[in-house]
Amino acid sequence: MKSLVVMILLTGLAFTLSAQEKKAPGEHSMTGCLQKGAEPNSYMLDNVEGNGPKSVGVVSSTANLAPHVGHKIEITGVNVPAAEAETDKSVPKAPHYMKLSAIKMISTTCP
């Protein structure tokens, strides 16, 4: 009986953890090196891993990015159309733009 209760509790815990890791609709993640843009408080992700765009202009972020400049990070967020992103002259030009909802530091150094 105790083993059944433990199994039920572990199953519930696993389900809860997997539900917490799910992203909101339209969100995706990309990993690369955070660089400071030319304008104050502007950032871009460079050396992006994978087959997609190699740089991402950060349109906005709920996270404080300043301490992570020069770090390899994973960003999570939603796409922003180029026409919309490029109306803000402080956003660095890039082939892809994102509004960030979360970041995760991977390494304090970049390749």
ABEGO torsion letter per residue (X at the ends): XAAAAAAAAAAAAAAAAAAAABBBBGBBBBBBBBBBBABBGBBBBBGBBEABBABBBBABBABBAAAABGBBBBBBEBBBBAAAAAABAABBBBABBBBBABBBBABABBX
